Amino acid sequence: MANAADEFLQRLPVLHEFGDVADTLKYEPLPDGWALAVADVIDSTGAIDGGRYKAVNMAGAGVISALLNALEKYDLPFVFGGDGAVVAVPPASIEIARETLARVLSWVRDDMDLAMRASIVPVEDIRHHGLDVRVARFNASNDISYAMFSGGGSSWAEARMKQGEYGIASAPKGARPDLSGLSCRWNPIAASYGRIVSIIVLPKPEGDMEAFRRLVIDLVDLSNEDGRGGHPVPAAGPEVGFAEEGIRLEAKARSPYGFGWARVKHTLGISAQVVLVRVLASFNASLGRFSANGYRQGVARNTDFRKFEDGLKMTVDVDVVRLAQIRQKLGEAQAQGICYFGLHEQDEALMTCIVPSAVRRNHMHFVDGAMGGYATAATYLKAQMGKV
């Protein structure tokens, strides 16, 4: 028999047109007793400036992977933010989530040489401050849908975390979460049209929400020069290659802390899998139920290149003309009191993945700009809001 959490997840609205994500009436309130698990890399901008963007992205995706594995629920609502994540957690799983996040902090510190913070924020506290957490799903493909959040509660929870509230202490050195399926093997994906642009757009608190909804639709339309919404991943999927840092980070994530031989074994195994996929893709061949080129196409379909978390987030591939039009539209909306925004340009996109099984079609792929992405866009956004 389904429990209350399962019943809530099953009744979540599923949106098929991305323009509908800004219509908050289409969202379902998170039930009382739930909480938001939030985490992000501290000084991610500095780490990215130091060339560690792949490690930052993997740490952010690791939050999602660890929680879904620990709670054994792969349909929990979550949003990947580039340098962190937000995951909605049901009441019965909050203590497990707390322990898991403590292990994530230990892993990020010990293996990634990064600092991360995390909090678990009850939805009742969010509502006590006049905000809400509302959830819907966007149907990215026939195989996967991603959660969208509205109501302002997610942003409030992240702000409280950054102020040190609801904090979680790191587990002891050597503690590790279960990161099964977490992968960072793809090489950076070069822009096809000119620029990879990471955009964050938030409604102003006293702004016109209908005007904001129309702005979201306009931005989506402006990004759609190729009929794919500005998708940064080619329809045929990303090229298979040796992403040396990604393979090293994945091998570390799979291995117990301090076990050098285990890491060597995993590195060799992952490298062999990459070689096999390259060979199968070159000959358009399959191995059992696994089709390399079919998998690559599924990667493109299942990528979260646009999302809604109290505002619009998207990483799109556009030419300089479209980019200028997007900038103009955002500047006009900001001047009219409709929104705040942050925007960052780069030459490439970067993908981090959660792959429960390579032969199943529900593999999830998180894309960000490869040289700053959402983290840098958020810095510009905060400066515009006067929070820096």
Secondary structure, DSSP 8 states (H G I E B T S, - for coil): ---HHHHHHHT--EESSGGGGG-GGG-EE--TT-EEEEEEETTHHHHHHTT-HHHHHHHHHHHHHHHHHHHT-TTS-EEE-SSEEEEEE-GGGHHHHHHHHHHHHHHHHHHS---EEEEEEEHHHHHHTT-B-EEEEEE-SSS-EEEEEESBHHHHHHHHHHTTTTB-----TT-----TTEE-----EE-SSSEEEEEEEEE-TTS-HHHHHHHHHHHHHHT-TTSSTT-SS-TT-------HHHHHHHHHHHS-TT-HHHHHHHHHHHHHHHHHHHHHHHTT-EETTEEHHHHHHHHHHTB--EEEBSSEEEEEEE-HHHHHHHHHHHHHHHHTTSEEEEEEEESEEEEEEE-S-TTSS--EEEEEETTSHHHHHHHHHHHHHT--
